[in-house]
Amino acid sequence: MQKSLIPAATLFAALLIAACAQAAPPAATPTPEQRAEAILKSTPLIDGHNDWPGVIRALGGPQGGATVDLSADPTAREKPGHTSIPLLRQGKLGAQIWSAYVPMSLAPEAAVKQTFEQIAIIRAFVARHPETFTFATTADGIEQAFKSGRIASLIGLEGAHQINDDITLLRQAHAQGVRSMTLTHSRPSALFDSATADPKHNGIAPGGEALIAEMNRLGILVDISHVSPAVMHRALDVTKAPVIFSHSSAKAITNHPRNVPDDVLARLKDNGGVVMITFVPSFIDQARADWQVRRDAQRMVAGQGPAGDAAMQTWDAANPRPVSTLSMVANHIDHAAKIAGHDHIGIGGDYDGIPDLPRGLETVATYPALFAELARRGWSDENLRKLAGENFLRALRQAEATSTTLQASASR
């Protein structure tokens, strides 16, 4: 039998290809920074809480959304801020729940009026910058905005006092685009106890469960940041949709009343909710929390006015503020992932709601550095995507589905 012969040219080409393959260097392993960049390019980074609307009002009044320069450098102001359009772009933000916060010190009628003014401020700046922002009320809307290169803008209220604990006003807020609401803020409302004040209701007052039920029906996320542990547990007992903590951290790491105890974190697995870890220094750093308690006590002793201010300057010089860091935030994220699971964590920076931020997270431009730190700690790309936005999108979709089911049942 005659043997088949391989042409010399073909053989030479095969040998050359094999030699080149052996000589080719292995593909370089992406750096943590490159991994963070890729994650935030493919997955919308969703932040649960930013108080920029309050800053815009302070700069321009109730019409600030239509007048204030949102591209100006916020760090150059006398009281430095944390947010601007260029900084948001640098930070790769995909979606934001903008807080339409008003203080609990306002009388009910004034609080309601100012709340709807704050909603109008958000809607105005979103409309004024369609190249950057788009208004969103659904998970699909967030994803569509991200695909178009714009930042999805949602609206959240920071306490039921903002709608005077009233279901009719809650419906009006929903019609204006509100899709999340904390149940109270710094002290008890008419219906809910606060984490940072003595309890008034031992949890939830009569009528509170009905308000939560209406939030479920409307598709407004029940936000249990700021509430007492008793309210956290009761809200988890009665809600039919996932809850969120829009800006809280882990109490086991930093013993601050605004943080979430482990027994509550563990319940998020069954509820489907998300704890959005915040960057507030006193929430993520025990030394800072302890320093703040001492400083607050000293302020009470010093009193207000020029003499009090002078006394505080002396105290501050003798008691320098502890330096909080990005790594401390990552510690809280790690702990929440361990207790609640990687499916139940997110980010809620609280930018422009606090005077200072941890080193490494000074403005909204710094989100990628946090994801790079977690990548260095061994987080998988899958879990980084969940943290960035997939968990929130899933919880919001579940809330939307619950709303559809409840409204359909009511119409029968």
C-alpha angles and dihedrals in degrees: 000000000000114000119229113246124218111224112247093235092054092048092049091051092050092050091048092052091049092050092050091049091053092047096048112106117241117263110274116252109243115249120241088255092052091049091051090049092051093047094051091045093056101033127048111247104223121196118198100208138026124156097202092122089065091052090049089053091048090052099042111011123233089328092052094110089066098041115028118099103243093189095059117115105262093196091065095063123103087250100036118226133202108222138070135139094259091048092048089053092049090050092053092232113180102180138002136196100217112208115233089196126173123177124259090232091077120097112254097256092047091047092053093046093049092045092060089045088055090050088052091051091056094047090047097053091044090052092045093056107040090156089065109023139037127185114246135184101167141050090247089053091054092051093047091051091050092051089052092051096249133122112250110227121207128176127232132182120217103218140002087247085078090070092034088250086286125142094209091056089045088059091050090051090050090052088055090055105268110154104169136036134181111224095231140344133215098343138017117296122208088277112022138049120233129230092229103049139051112281119261101179103026085243119324125012123220106285094034095096090051090054091051090048090053091049088054091049093050095043096245111148114241104233113200099185110121095026129112120260089253090058091045091056095043093048089052089050095054108029118101093198134054117280128217135210097213095194118003137114138206119297092201089065099038118021098220121138091232092062128091121255118229093246089060094044089054091056092060089078092067095036096048091228132145132229108210105206114227132215098219104139096223090050096052103034122057092199090054092046091052092045090051092053090052092046093049090052090049091051090055090053094045095048128203131298132055095311092051092047091051091050090051092051089055092048093048091052091053094042109042117202113258115249112244120199145204088248090064090056089051089053090058092048090050091050094047090049090052095050104030097027132244090280093065109052135089143152128278108167102179091217115181090014094086134046098237141015135211117280107272095027100064097134140011088268090076104067093105090060090060092052090047089053091052090047088054088052091059103264113159122236088245093057093043089055090050091051093046097056117309093093093051092046090053093049092048091050090051090051090050091050091049090051092051092049094047093048092048091050092050092052095056 
